Amino acid sequence: MAAPALSVRGLSVQIGERVLVEALDLDVEEGEVVALVGPSGAGKTTTLRALAALLPAEGELRLHDRPAASWGYPSYRRRVAYVAQRPIVFDGSVAENLALPFGFHAVEDRVFDAAAARQALAELRLDVDEVWDAPARQLSEGQRQRVALVRTLLLRPDVLLLDEPTSALDPDAVSAVEDVLRGELARGAAIVLVSHDPVQRERLGARSLAVG
């Protein structure tokens, strides 16, 4: 039996006296969606960031049955990729933002494919000719969400960690994002997401995990 795409044992995050995540165990299989559910402040975003090894945490993270540290953390974070609800975009055009990760050492085995990037933007209902050379910092929040998702998808991560990925989108764009995510699942990616929309979780076939 194949090992889970992502395996977590005893994941805990504490800041000062406050315990934000306590002894979380989780296995996420290839092609599976797990939705983190719980009230606001329960630690869902913190859990995603801990799964991406973006903050200090106790416990064990394993990707394809290898400890996170054995991948090297830049390489691990490329394969277990976190997309924030309000993602960071950098100075420069949308095209330059999409190409940026391909200059990092952890991505040296891949090259930026502008045609694939343009196609992915179009699939997410963005006007490619309008946004391609536009300053990324001038985009709306919904446009930024989709650009950040494309930037991550171009890296072909094994696990997607998505924090409210459609919170700023209209129904047509939400449907487009969900279609793209189904495509990612079909190629074997795993997804852990936060979504406050139970109908969306159902559409994606998510297994729910309560946190907090």
C-alpha positions in Angstrom: 0.0 0.0 0.0 1.4 3.4 -1.0 2.3 5.8 1.7 0.2 8.9 2.1 1.2 12.0 0.2 1.4 13.9 3.5 1.6 12.4 6.9 1.5 14.3 10.2 2.0 13.1 13.7 1.7 15.1 16.9 1.8 18.5 15.2 1.6 21.2 17.8 2.1 25.0 17.6 2.5 27.2 20.7 3.1 30.9 20.9 3.9 32.0 24.4 1.4 30.4 26.7 -1.2 30.0 23.9 -1.5 26.6 22.2 -2.7 27.2 18.7 -2.5 23.6 17.4 -2.3 20.6 19.7 -1.2 17.1 18.8 -2.7 16.9 15.3 -2.4 13.6 13.4 -3.3 13.6 9.8 -2.8 11.4 6.7 -3.7 12.9 3.3 -3.7 10.5 0.3 -2.8 11.3 -3.3 -5.9 12.7 -5.0 -7.7 13.4 -1.7 -9.1 16.7 -0.3 -9.1 17.3 3.4 -11.0 20.4 4.7 -10.0 21.9 8.0 -13.1 23.0 9.8 -13.8 24.9 13.1 -14.8 28.3 14.4 -12.8 31.4 13.7 -9.6 31.5 15.8 -9.5 27.7 16.0 -6.1 27.5 14.3 -7.0 26.5 10.8 -4.6 28.9 9.1 -1.9 28.2 11.6 -2.3 24.5 10.8 -1.8 25.1 7.1 1.3 27.2 7.8 2.7 24.5 10.1 2.0 21.8 7.5 4.1 24.0 5.0 6.9 24.2 7.6 6.5 28.0 7.6 6.5 28.4 11.4 8.1 26.6 14.4 6.1 23.5 15.4 6.5 20.3 17.3 5.8 16.9 15.7 6.6 15.1 12.5 5.9 16.0 8.9 6.5 13.4 6.2 6.1 13.8 2.5 5.8 10.5 0.6 7.1 8.8 3.7 10.2 11.0 3.9 10.8 13.5 6.8 10.3 17.1 5.7 13.9 17.9 6.7 15.3 15.3 4.5 13.9 17.1 1.4 15.6 20.3 2.5 13.0 22.9 3.5 13.0 25.0 0.3 12.4 21.8 -1.7 9.7 20.6 0.8 7.9 24.0 0.6 7.9 23.8 -3.2 6.2 20.4 -3.0 3.9 21.2 -0.1 2.8 24.6 -1.2 0.8 27.1 0.8 -1.5 29.8 -0.8 -2.7 32.4 1.7 -6.2 33.8 1.6 -4.6 37.3 1.0 -1.6 36.2 -1.0 1.6 38.2 -1.4 2.3 39.7 -4.8 5.5 41.5 -5.6 6.5 44.6 -7.5 6.4 44.1 -11.3 3.9 42.7 -13.7 1.8 39.6 -13.3 4.0 37.8 -15.8 7.1 38.7 -13.7 5.3 37.5 -10.5 4.5 34.1 -12.2 8.1 33.7 -13.4 9.7 34.6 -10.1 9.7 31.2 -8.3 11.6 29.7 -11.3 14.7 31.7 -10.3 15.0 29.9 -7.0 17.4 27.0 -6.4 14.6 24.6 -5.2 12.9 25.0 -8.6 16.0 24.6 -10.8 14.6 21.4 -12.4 11.8 23.4 -14.0 11.6 26.3 -16.4 8.9 29.0 -16.6 6.4 28.2 -19.4 4.7 31.4 -20.4 2.2 29.6 -22.6 1.1 27.3 -19.8 0.9 30.3 -17.4 -1.3 32.2 -19.8 -3.5 29.2 -20.3 -3.9 28.7 -16.5 -4.9 32.4 -16.1 -7.5 32.0 -18.8 -8.9 28.8 -17.2 -9.4 30.9 -14.0 -11.5 33.4 -15.9 -8.8 36.1 -16.0 -8.5 38.3 -19.1 -4.9 37.4 -20.0 -4.2 40.3 -22.3 -5.4 42.7 -19.7 -3.5 41.3 -16.7 -0.3 39.8 -18.2 1.7 43.0 -18.2 -0.4 44.8 -15.5 1.3 45.7 -12.2 0.5 42.8 -9.9 0.0 45.1 -6.9 -2.8 46.9 -8.6 -4.9 43.8 -9.1 -8.1 43.3 -7.1 -8.1 40.8 -4.2 -9.9 38.2 -6.3 -7.4 38.7 -9.2 -4.5 38.3 -6.8 -6.0 35.1 -5.4 -6.1 33.6 -8.8 -2.6 34.8 -9.9 -1.1 33.4 -6.7 -2.9 30.1 -7.3 -1.5 29.9 -10.9 2.0 30.8 -9.6 1.8 27.8 -7.2 0.2 25.4 -9.7 3.0 26.1 -12.3 5.4 24.4 -9.8 3.4 21.2 -9.8 3.3 20.7 -6.1 2.5 17.3 -4.5 0.3 18.9 -1.8 -1.7 22.1 -2.1 -2.4 24.0 1.2 -5.2 26.5 0.4 -6.6 29.1 2.8 -10.0 30.2 1.6 -8.9 30.2 -2.1 -12.2 31.5 -3.4 -13.2 33.9 -0.7 -13.0 37.0 -3.0 -14.4 35.5 -6.2 -17.7 35.6 -8.0 -19.6 32.3 -8.6 -18.2 31.9 -12.2 -14.6 32.3 -10.9 -15.3 29.9 -8.0 -16.5 27.3 -10.4 -13.4 27.7 -12.5 -11.1 27.4 -9.5 -12.9 24.2 -8.4 -12.6 22.7 -11.9 -8.8 23.4 -11.9 -8.5 21.9 -8.4 -10.3 18.7 -9.7 -7.7 18.6 -12.4 -4.9 18.7 -9.8 -6.6 15.9 -7.9 -6.8 13.8 -11.1 -3.0 14.1 -11.6 -2.5 12.8 -8.0 -2.0 16.0 -6.0 -3.4 16.1 -2.5 -5.2 19.2 -1.1 -5.7 20.5 2.4 -7.9 23.5 2.5 -9.8 25.9 4.6 -13.3 26.8 3.3 -16.2 28.1 5.3 -18.5 27.0 2.5 -19.9 23.5 3.3 -21.4 23.3 -0.2 -17.9 23.9 -1.7 -16.4 21.2 0.5 -19.1 18.8 -0.7 -18.5 19.7 -4.3 -14.8 18.9 -3.9 -15.5 15.7 -2.1 -13.6 16.8 0.9 -13.1 14.8 4.1 -13.6 17.2 7.0 -11.1 17.4 10.0 -12.1 19.5 13.0 -9.4 21.6 14.5 -9.4 23.7 17.6 
